[in-house]
Structures are given as structure tokens and as C-alpha cells.
């Protein structure tokens, strides 16, 4: 007997937590179908069914599949990107890597559901949002959006909902990334907003229901935005709600 013959090639099936044969038979009897094939025949029109076996190789053991994926991934060539326009190399501090991105407690704590990895990831995102609120002094912060362009469009829509301004104009930094501007233009068109592009120093020249500044700009320029975002009035102290309750004060 060869070593390959000793392997358990059905290990995944044994780990599968789907219904057992008795449960399948009970469910089929309840809906009045003799088999899964009969159930498909009763529910899926014949003209759209695929009536022959798929042309795919036999299933692999998990270890073999991982080895093949590793072999394919090893062919990737990592080149230095000079595209710019928001695609910049970033440095993630080791403490963040160890305690968030590389900590399985965040992404395996609970059963995954929908598009989120796990409940633990949601907790990490909430902690991130609270950190941003503390660092910026903003009332709210968000996280886990599709990309920067989507985040900008969502922020514009939210600004319209919460702003007391009667204006229908939204100011956009002219140094904004082109892909971000394209998404904002599309969203603004269907919301009926008017986008006004200009240098950040022009943001105070008219009444806008919101403002978007780009940092860094599309050319990589690091413009000090302090003069344009500094509060113009003395605001009362902000009440910070910390979650979870064990976060240090």
C-alpha cells in the first residue's frame, strides 16, 4: 500500500457541518421530493439546467490545495509602484500589526456573517473609530467602507443629512484624487448636489453644506490644512463616549 493510499481524501466531507442523510431524507419528504435531483427537477426549469458533469479535476486534499496555491503565488512578482494618486506605500506600526491585524482574537472570536469577517473585526473597527474621534476631536468617525472614493461619497451624503445649511453646494478640494472625484460626481448627480472645486483656502468663500479636503493631494503635496479646519468659534467641551467600557480614560 502506498503512502498516498493511507491519506484520508474525504477529510473535508467529514468536517462538513451540513445536514446528515437522515435530515436530508426528512426535508425531502416534507417538500414531497424523492431526491435532491428530483427537487432540482421540480424547481429549476429544464431549459436552464446543466445536464452534464462539470469538466473539473478531482477534489484535492486541503494540504495539496494549499501547496498548489503556494506554487501559483510564488510566481508573483512584486514591483515598486510609481502610480501615485492615492496608491502609496504605508508603514503599519508593529504594535498595530501584533495587536489588531495579526491577532486572531479579532477575526475568529465569533461566527462570521454577511460581508464582515467576524464579530471580533467589528469590535476592532469600533475601537479604531473611537481612536480617530479622540485624535481628531470630531464628533463621529467611520470605518470599513469599500474604498476612499466610496467613503468620500458617503461622507458627502451624510454631511447633507446632518448639516443645517440651506445650501445645496458641496466644496471639493481641487487636489482630490480623480477616481474619488468621479464617484462623487456620480453620487452628486442623483442626489441633486452641486460640486464646487477649488483650493482649500477658497472653502470659506461661500455657504457649503460640507467640504472635502484631500491629504495628501493627487501630486503627493502635503498641505497644512490647519487654517482651513480650525474651529471659528469657541465650542463647549465634547462628551466622549468610550466603547467598550474597559477602554482607559
URJOZI-V613359 format. One line per field, one symbol per residue. ss: DSSP state (H for helix, E for strand, - for the rest). A space follows every 50 residues. Layout:
ss = ???
This chain:
ss = --HHHH----HHHHH-----HHHHHHHHHHH----HHHHHHHH--HHH-- -----------HHHHHHHHHHHH----------E--E------HHHHHHH H--HHHH-----E--E--HHHHHHHHHHHHHHHHHH-----------HHH HHHHHHHHHHHH------EEEEE----HHHHHHHHHHHHHH--EEEEE-H HH-------EEE-------------HHHH--------------------
